[in-house]
Amino acid sequence: MNNSAIQIPAPRVTTTEPRRSDKIFRGVVTVGGLSSLVVLGLIALFLSIKGVHILVEEKFGFITGSAWEVTTDESGNIAESKFGIGAMLVGTFLSAMIAILVGVPISVLSALYLTFYANGRVKKFLISVIDLMAAFPSLLFGFWGFFVFMSSAEYWAKLVNKYLGFIPFFDVPTPIFERSPFIAGLVLAIMIIPIVTSISREIFDQTPLDRIQAAYA
């Protein structure tokens, strides 16, 4: 056989240059991400410009005070104003602490059950439900807490205050039961349970098999 008749194919050129479609997709994603940062920066700049005079007037009292009052004169102009976010900060802190204390243990225990104990159709069904709840907008949880959960919580709060009000922890000097950090914390706990459960389950799934075997032993 004549060796000259053998056609040797040309070597394949390897390159790391991305395709045109990849370049376009990367450009669109980059522009979208940067635009969101620009919008957030503009919002922060606008709030800073509009609110800097309040910080100058109130000074440190803006953080420690709780008054939120605006006094106008007869012509409708602002004569005096007092602003403080101290009560809001305390309420936010209390709501967050209640949400963590209630939601995190339930989430971790649920993730442990789904990872190491649940099996078959039950596991698939529960994982689907949790992932679906994690995708719910927070606005839906807020509406549910305001229209549905608040009425039930108000009833139980009045009942507890009536029969256990002699205990300082359950005593409510001002009869306001529906708008409390406890109700807001429970709504936040229900909101974070699916997300924390999904993240914890992903972490538990990465546990090495030898560690699991040692724990069983």
C-alpha positions as CSV (number, residue, x, y, z in Angstrom):
1,M,0.0,0.0,0.0
2,N,1.4,3.4,-1.0
3,N,1.9,5.6,2.1
4,S,1.6,8.7,-0.1
5,A,-2.1,8.0,-0.7
6,I,-2.9,8.1,3.1
7,Q,-4.5,11.4,4.0
8,I,-3.5,12.6,7.4
9,P,-6.2,14.7,8.9
10,A,-5.3,18.2,10.1
11,P,-4.9,18.5,13.9
12,R,-7.9,19.7,15.7
13,V,-7.5,23.3,17.0
14,T,-8.4,23.6,20.7
15,T,-9.2,27.0,22.1
16,T,-10.7,28.5,25.2
17,E,-12.4,31.2,23.2
18,P,-16.1,31.2,24.2
19,R,-18.7,31.0,21.5
20,R,-20.6,34.1,20.3
21,S,-23.8,33.0,22.1
22,D,-21.9,32.6,25.3
23,K,-20.4,36.1,24.9
24,I,-23.9,37.5,24.4
25,F,-25.4,35.7,27.4
26,R,-22.5,36.7,29.6
27,G,-22.9,40.4,28.5
28,V,-26.6,40.4,29.2
29,V,-26.1,38.8,32.6
30,T,-23.3,41.3,33.4
31,V,-25.4,44.3,32.4
32,G,-28.3,43.0,34.4
33,G,-26.2,42.5,37.5
34,L,-24.5,45.9,37.2
35,S,-27.8,47.7,36.6
36,S,-29.3,46.3,39.8
37,L,-26.2,47.6,41.7
38,V,-26.6,51.0,40.0
39,V,-30.3,51.2,40.9
40,L,-29.5,50.3,44.5
41,G,-26.7,52.8,44.6
42,L,-29.0,55.5,43.2
43,I,-31.7,54.7,45.8
44,A,-29.1,54.9,48.6
45,L,-27.9,58.2,47.3
46,F,-31.4,59.6,47.0
47,L,-32.2,58.6,50.6
48,S,-29.0,60.0,51.9
49,I,-29.5,63.4,50.2
50,K,-33.1,63.6,51.4
51,G,-32.4,62.4,54.9
52,V,-29.1,63.9,55.8
53,H,-30.6,67.1,57.3
54,I,-32.6,64.9,59.7
55,L,-29.5,63.2,60.9
56,V,-27.8,66.6,61.3
57,E,-30.7,67.9,63.4
58,E,-31.5,64.8,65.5
59,K,-27.9,63.6,65.8
60,F,-27.6,60.5,68.0
61,G,-31.2,60.9,69.2
62,F,-32.4,59.6,65.8
63,I,-31.2,56.2,66.8
64,T,-32.1,56.2,70.5
65,G,-35.3,58.2,70.3
66,S,-38.8,56.7,69.5
67,A,-40.8,59.9,68.8
68,W,-42.1,60.3,65.3
69,E,-44.0,63.6,65.3
70,V,-44.5,66.4,62.8
71,T,-46.1,69.7,64.0
72,T,-47.5,72.1,61.4
73,D,-48.5,75.7,61.7
74,E,-51.8,77.3,60.5
75,S,-50.5,77.6,56.9
76,G,-49.5,74.0,56.8
77,N,-45.8,74.5,57.0
78,I,-43.7,72.2,59.2
79,A,-43.0,74.1,62.5
80,E,-41.3,71.3,64.4
81,S,-40.4,67.7,63.8
82,K,-39.0,64.9,65.9
83,F,-37.9,61.6,64.4
84,G,-36.4,58.5,66.1
85,I,-36.1,54.9,65.0
86,G,-35.2,53.5,68.4
87,A,-38.5,51.7,68.8
88,M,-38.3,50.3,65.3
89,L,-34.8,49.0,65.9
90,V,-35.9,47.3,69.1
91,G,-39.0,45.8,67.4
92,T,-36.9,44.5,64.5
93,F,-34.4,43.0,66.9
94,L,-37.1,41.2,68.9
95,S,-38.9,39.9,65.8
96,A,-35.6,38.6,64.4
97,M,-34.7,36.9,67.6
98,I,-38.1,35.2,67.9
99,A,-37.9,34.1,64.3
100,I,-34.5,32.6,64.9
101,L,-35.4,30.9,68.2
102,V,-38.5,29.3,66.6
103,G,-37.5,28.7,63.0
104,V,-34.0,27.5,63.2
105,P,-34.5,24.4,65.5
106,I,-37.6,23.4,63.4
107,S,-35.6,23.8,60.2
108,V,-32.5,21.9,61.3
109,L,-34.6,19.0,62.7
110,S,-36.7,18.9,59.5
111,A,-33.5,18.8,57.4
112,L,-32.1,15.9,59.6
113,Y,-35.4,14.0,59.1
114,L,-35.4,14.5,55.3
115,T,-31.8,13.6,54.9
116,F,-31.3,10.6,57.2
117,Y,-34.8,9.2,58.0
118,A,-37.4,10.0,55.4
119,N,-37.4,7.8,52.3
120,G,-39.4,7.0,49.2
121,R,-42.4,9.0,48.2
122,V,-42.7,10.8,51.5
123,K,-39.2,12.3,51.1
124,K,-39.9,13.4,47.5
125,F,-43.2,15.0,48.5
126,L,-41.9,16.9,51.5
127,I,-38.9,18.1,49.6
128,S,-41.2,19.4,46.8
129,V,-43.4,21.1,49.3
130,I,-40.5,22.8,51.1
131,D,-38.9,23.9,47.9
132,L,-42.2,25.3,46.7
133,M,-42.7,27.2,50.0
134,A,-39.1,28.6,49.8
135,A,-40.1,30.2,46.4
136,F,-43.1,32.0,47.8
137,P,-42.8,35.8,47.8
138,S,-42.5,37.3,51.2
139,L,-45.5,39.5,50.4
140,L,-47.7,36.5,50.5
141,F,-46.5,35.6,54.0
142,G,-47.1,39.1,55.1
143,F,-50.7,39.1,53.8
144,W,-51.3,35.7,55.4
145,G,-49.9,36.9,58.8
146,F,-52.0,40.1,58.7
147,F,-55.4,38.7,57.5
148,V,-55.3,35.2,58.9
149,F,-52.7,34.6,61.6
150,M,-53.2,37.9,63.4
151,S,-56.8,37.3,64.3
152,S,-56.1,33.8,65.7
153,A,-53.0,35.1,67.6
154,E,-55.1,38.0,69.0
155,Y,-57.6,35.6,70.5
156,W,-55.0,33.4,72.2
157,A,-53.1,36.5,73.4
158,K,-56.2,37.8,75.1
159,L,-56.9,34.4,76.6
160,V,-53.4,34.0,78.0
161,N,-53.4,37.6,79.3
162,K,-56.7,37.0,81.0
163,Y,-55.9,33.8,82.9
164,L,-52.1,34.1,83.2
165,G,-51.7,37.9,83.4
166,F,-50.5,37.6,87.0
167,I,-47.2,36.4,85.6
168,P,-45.1,39.4,84.5
169,F,-44.1,37.6,81.3
170,F,-47.8,37.4,80.2
171,D,-48.9,40.7,81.5
172,V,-49.9,43.3,78.9
173,P,-50.4,46.8,80.5
174,T,-51.6,48.4,77.3
175,P,-54.4,46.3,75.7
176,I,-52.7,46.0,72.2
177,F,-52.5,42.4,71.2
178,E,-52.6,42.3,67.4
179,R,-49.5,44.3,66.6
180,S,-46.7,42.7,68.6
181,P,-43.1,41.6,67.9
182,F,-44.2,38.1,68.8
183,I,-46.7,37.8,66.0
184,A,-44.2,39.3,63.5
185,G,-41.5,36.9,64.8
186,L,-43.8,33.9,64.2
187,V,-44.6,35.1,60.7
188,L,-40.9,35.6,60.0
189,A,-40.2,32.1,61.5
190,I,-42.6,30.5,59.1
191,M,-41.1,32.5,56.3
192,I,-37.5,31.3,57.0
193,I,-38.3,27.7,57.8
194,P,-38.4,26.5,54.1
195,I,-35.2,28.4,53.2
196,V,-33.2,27.2,56.2
197,T,-34.5,23.7,55.8
198,S,-33.4,23.6,52.1
199,I,-29.9,24.9,52.9
200,S,-29.5,22.6,55.8
201,R,-30.6,19.6,53.8
202,E,-28.0,20.5,51.1
203,I,-25.3,20.7,53.7
204,F,-26.3,17.4,55.4
205,D,-26.3,15.6,52.0
206,Q,-22.6,16.5,51.6
207,T,-21.7,14.6,54.8
208,P,-19.1,11.9,54.1
209,L,-20.3,8.4,54.3
210,D,-17.7,7.4,56.8
211,R,-18.9,10.1,59.2
212,I,-22.4,8.8,58.9
213,Q,-21.3,5.2,59.5
214,A,-19.3,6.3,62.6
215,A,-22.3,8.2,63.9
216,Y,-24.5,5.1,63.5
217,A,-21.8,3.0,65.2
